[in-house]
Protein backbone atom coordinates (compact mmCIF):
# COMPACT_ATOMS: atom_id res chain seq x y z
CA UNK A 1 0.00 0.00 0.00
CA UNK A 2 1.76 3.12 -1.18
CA UNK A 3 1.67 5.95 1.32
CA UNK A 4 3.80 8.52 -0.45
CA UNK A 5 6.82 8.42 -2.75
CA UNK A 6 9.34 6.03 -1.25
CA UNK A 7 7.24 5.12 1.79
CA UNK A 8 5.33 1.82 1.77
CA UNK A 9 3.21 0.06 4.35
CA UNK A 10 2.38 -3.63 4.26
CA UNK A 11 -0.03 -5.78 6.26
CA UNK A 12 1.39 -9.29 6.42
CA UNK A 13 -0.61 -12.50 6.90
CA UNK A 14 -0.48 -14.91 9.83
CA UNK A 15 1.23 -18.18 8.88
CA UNK A 16 -1.36 -20.18 10.81
CA UNK A 17 -4.79 -18.65 10.23
CA UNK A 18 -4.11 -16.33 7.27
CA UNK A 19 -5.56 -13.21 8.92
CA UNK A 20 -3.74 -9.88 9.06
CA UNK A 21 -0.71 -10.05 11.32
CA UNK A 22 2.01 -7.42 11.33
CA UNK A 23 2.21 -3.93 9.88
CA UNK A 24 5.54 -3.24 8.21
CA UNK A 25 6.83 0.04 6.87
CA UNK A 26 10.19 1.06 5.51
CA UNK A 27 12.11 3.55 7.59
CA UNK A 28 14.84 3.93 5.02
CA UNK A 29 13.09 6.04 2.42
CA UNK A 30 14.55 4.57 -0.75
CA UNK A 31 12.80 3.06 -3.73
CA UNK A 32 14.51 -0.32 -3.12
CA UNK A 33 13.31 -0.51 0.50
CA UNK A 34 9.83 0.68 -0.46
CA UNK A 35 9.58 -2.04 -3.13
CA UNK A 36 10.69 -4.69 -0.62
CA UNK A 37 7.96 -3.64 1.80
CA UNK A 38 5.36 -3.46 -0.98
CA UNK A 39 6.19 -7.06 -1.92
CA UNK A 40 5.30 -8.17 1.64
CA UNK A 41 1.73 -6.85 1.49
CA UNK A 42 -0.78 -9.68 2.12
CA UNK A 43 2.05 -12.24 2.28
CA UNK A 44 3.28 -14.56 5.01
CA UNK A 45 6.76 -13.35 5.90
CA UNK A 46 7.37 -15.23 9.17
CA UNK A 47 5.96 -17.93 11.38
CA UNK A 48 5.25 -15.46 14.18
CA UNK A 49 1.59 -16.02 15.15
CA UNK A 50 -0.97 -13.23 15.17
CA UNK A 51 -2.50 -12.27 18.56
CA UNK A 52 -5.51 -14.57 18.00
CA UNK A 53 -3.31 -17.58 17.18
CA UNK A 54 -1.09 -16.75 20.16
CA UNK A 55 -4.16 -17.07 22.38
CA UNK A 56 -5.20 -20.32 20.71
CA UNK A 57 -1.65 -21.68 21.14
CA UNK A 58 -1.82 -20.80 24.82
CA UNK A 59 -5.15 -22.64 25.15
CA UNK A 60 -4.28 -25.65 22.99
CA UNK A 61 -2.55 -26.89 19.85
CA UNK A 62 -3.49 -25.71 16.35
CA UNK A 63 -3.99 -28.48 13.79
CA UNK A 64 -3.97 -27.42 10.12
CA UNK A 65 -5.10 -29.91 7.48
CA UNK A 66 -3.02 -30.49 4.36
CA UNK A 67 -2.97 -32.62 1.24
CA UNK A 68 0.46 -34.23 1.20
CA UNK A 69 0.16 -35.37 -2.44
CA UNK A 70 -0.70 -31.88 -3.76
CA UNK A 71 1.99 -30.35 -1.56
CA UNK A 72 4.76 -31.90 -3.62
CA UNK A 73 8.15 -33.13 -2.47
CA UNK A 74 10.33 -31.14 -0.12
CA UNK A 75 7.77 -28.58 1.09
CA UNK A 76 8.73 -29.29 4.71
CA UNK A 77 12.34 -28.22 4.06
CA UNK A 78 11.47 -24.64 3.11
CA UNK A 79 12.31 -21.82 5.55
CA UNK A 80 8.57 -21.19 5.83
CA UNK A 81 6.94 -24.55 4.96
CA UNK A 82 4.01 -24.09 2.62
CA UNK A 83 2.12 -27.33 1.99
CA UNK A 84 -1.21 -27.45 0.14
CA UNK A 85 -3.74 -26.56 2.82
CA UNK A 86 -7.23 -28.04 2.61
CA UNK A 87 -9.08 -25.62 4.88
CA UNK A 88 -9.28 -27.52 8.15
CA UNK A 89 -8.16 -25.49 11.17
CA UNK A 90 -8.71 -26.87 14.67
CA UNK A 91 -7.54 -26.04 18.17
CA UNK A 92 -7.32 -29.12 20.38
CA UNK A 93 -6.09 -29.88 23.87
CA UNK A 94 -2.68 -31.49 24.43
CA UNK A 95 -4.37 -34.68 25.61
CA UNK A 96 -6.04 -35.08 22.22
CA UNK A 97 -2.67 -34.89 20.45
CA UNK A 98 -1.14 -37.38 22.90
CA UNK A 99 -4.03 -39.78 22.36
CA UNK A 100 -4.35 -39.50 18.56
CA UNK A 101 -0.76 -39.24 17.29
CA UNK A 102 1.37 -42.37 17.52
CA UNK A 103 4.60 -40.66 16.46
CA UNK A 104 6.45 -39.36 19.55
CA UNK A 105 8.32 -36.79 17.44
CA UNK A 106 5.03 -35.30 16.17
CA UNK A 107 3.64 -35.10 19.71
CA UNK A 108 6.83 -33.47 21.00
CA UNK A 109 6.82 -30.96 18.11
CA UNK A 110 3.15 -30.10 18.70
CA UNK A 111 3.67 -29.59 22.43
CA UNK A 112 6.76 -27.44 21.91
CA UNK A 113 5.58 -25.31 18.97
CA UNK A 114 1.80 -25.41 19.71
CA UNK A 115 0.82 -26.31 16.11
CA UNK A 116 1.01 -29.21 13.67
CA UNK A 117 0.07 -30.05 10.10
CA UNK A 118 -2.23 -33.07 9.80
CA UNK A 119 -3.34 -34.82 6.63
CA UNK A 120 -6.92 -34.06 5.68
CA UNK A 121 -7.77 -37.76 5.69
CA UNK A 122 -6.36 -38.24 9.19
CA UNK A 123 -8.41 -35.29 10.46
CA UNK A 124 -11.54 -36.89 9.01
CA UNK A 125 -10.66 -40.29 10.53
CA UNK A 126 -10.27 -38.90 14.04
CA UNK A 127 -13.51 -36.94 13.73
CA UNK A 128 -12.21 -33.37 13.72
CA UNK A 129 -14.55 -32.22 10.94
CA UNK A 130 -17.55 -33.97 12.49
CA UNK A 131 -16.95 -32.46 15.93
CA UNK A 132 -16.42 -29.00 14.41
CA UNK A 133 -19.77 -29.27 12.60
CA UNK A 134 -21.50 -30.19 15.85
CA UNK A 135 -19.96 -27.24 17.75
CA UNK A 136 -21.09 -24.75 15.09
CA UNK A 137 -24.75 -25.70 15.57
NORLIN-V487506 format. One record per residue. RES is the residue in one letter. PHI is phi in whole degrees, 0 to 359 (none if undefined). PSI is psi as a letter, one per 30 degrees, with the letter a starting at -180 (none if undefined). OMEGA is omega as a letter, one per 30 degrees, with the letter a starting at -180 (999 if undefined). Layout:
# NORLIN-V487506
res,phi,psi,omega
RES,PHI,PSI,OMEGA
RES,PHI,PSI,OMEGA
This chain:
# NORLIN-V487506
res,phi,psi,omega
X,none,j,a
X,286,k,l
X,265,e,a
X,188,k,l
X,50,c,a
X,261,g,l
X,248,k,l
X,235,l,l
X,231,k,l
X,230,k,l
X,253,j,a
X,277,l,a
X,253,k,l
X,288,k,l
X,300,e,a
X,272,e,a
X,259,f,l
X,87,f,l
X,284,l,l
X,301,k,a
X,232,d,a
X,245,k,l
X,260,k,a
X,238,k,l
X,220,l,l
X,276,k,l
X,261,f,l
X,268,j,a
X,276,i,l
X,239,l,l
X,299,e,a
X,300,e,l
X,293,e,l
X,298,e,l
X,294,e,l
X,297,e,l
X,292,e,l
X,302,e,l
X,292,f,a
X,276,f,a
X,300,k,a
X,63,g,l
X,241,l,l
X,277,k,a
X,242,f,l
X,200,l,l
X,260,g,l
X,290,k,a
X,289,l,l
X,289,l,a
X,303,e,l
X,295,e,l
X,293,e,l
X,300,e,l
X,295,e,l
X,299,e,l
X,291,f,l
X,287,e,a
X,279,f,a
X,191,a,a
X,240,k,l
X,278,k,l
X,247,k,a
X,241,k,a
X,278,k,a
X,223,l,l
X,251,j,a
X,295,e,l
X,293,e,a
X,289,f,a
X,289,f,a
X,81,l,a
X,281,k,l
X,82,g,a
X,301,e,a
X,287,f,a
X,269,f,l
X,294,l,l
X,304,e,l
X,242,j,a
X,304,k,a
X,225,i,l
X,286,l,l
X,287,j,a
X,275,k,a
X,252,g,l
X,106,f,l
X,281,k,a
X,216,j,a
X,227,k,l
X,244,k,a
X,235,l,l
X,283,l,l
X,304,e,a
X,301,e,l
X,297,e,a
X,296,e,l
X,297,e,a
X,282,e,a
X,272,e,a
X,268,k,a
X,277,f,a
X,280,j,l
X,302,e,l
X,295,e,l
X,294,e,l
X,296,e,a
X,297,e,l
X,299,e,a
X,299,e,a
X,292,e,a
X,284,e,a
X,264,f,l
X,72,g,l
X,203,l,l
X,196,k,l
X,279,k,l
X,223,k,l
X,295,k,a
X,303,e,a
X,297,e,l
X,297,e,l
X,298,e,l
X,294,e,a
X,298,e,a
X,271,g,l
X,85,g,a
X,296,e,a
X,292,e,l
X,295,e,a
X,289,e,l
X,293,e,l
X,295,e,l
X,294,e,a
X,291,f,l
X,288,f,a
X,287,none,999
